[in-house]
Amino acid sequence: MLRASLESGRLTLEGQIRIESLMSYRHELDAILPEDTDLTVDLKSLSVEDSSVLALLVYLVRRIRGAGKKISFEHPSEQLRGMAELAGLVALIGLDSP
């Protein structure tokens, strides 16, 4: 189960993302995401089980950048970096530097 908390432009994601719950996670995030500020996403406590995590990160990137704001990710795991590299999403998501 994914838990998300937002404080001062910092979104912390904890737990794991399941593909069957991806749409409900998107709706939950839409309810708390800021419209008028840049966003930093802390991935330290996010468990990477499958590629559904990439789908959620791409959604966040498109949503925040689409609003003309910046998004950055902190503490991505090596597993997540590897998955993003295999999917050709490293540059889009912004996981290209450790």
ROPA-279797 format. One record per residue (C-alpha): residue in three letters; x, y, z. Coordinates in steps of 0.05 Angstrom, whole numbers, plus 5000, padded with zeros to 4 digits. Each point is the difference from the previous one (the first is absolute). Layout:
ROPA-279797
alaXYZ/...
This chain:
ROPA-279797
met500050005000/leu502550694981/arg500050575050/ala501250714977/ser501150625041/leu501250714977/glu503450545040/ser503050654973/gly500749764928/arg502949335021/leu496249374984/thr502149385038/leu497949334970/glu500349395046/gly498149284990/gln498749654934/ile496050144938/arg495549464973/ile497850024928/glu492849845018/ser499850635044/leu503750474954/met494050424980/ser497750105071/tyr507150225020/arg499850514943/his493450275026/glu502750045071/leu506250374976/asp495850484958/ala496350205064/ile506450205036/leu504850244946/pro501550745000/glu497950404939/asp504650595010/thr506749745024/asp505849564979/leu500049305028/thr505449565030/val498249275007/asp503549585053/leu500549274977/lys504249745058/ser494449585030/leu496849784935/ser500249264987/val501149824926/glu496249374984/asp498650094925/ser499650514945/ser493650325026/val504450465041/leu502750284934/ala493050134975/leu498550415063/leu506650394995/val498750174926/tyr493050235020/leu502950465053/val505150284952/arg494850154947/arg495150295051/ile505150475033/arg503750214937/gly493350094964/ala498450525053/gly506550364983/lys503549785064/lys506349605015/ile500349315030/ser505949635029/phe501049325032/glu504349845060/his502649325024/pro498049554942/ser502349295010/glu504949674953/gln494449524981/leu495650594979/arg505750324961/gly501149344964/met492749924982/ala499750724975/glu506249884958/leu497249364969/ala493550374984/gly503650594970/leu497150485052/val506250235037/ala500350684967/leu492550125001/ile499349845074/gly506650335018/leu503649425033/asp506350084958/ser504550225056/pro501249645066/
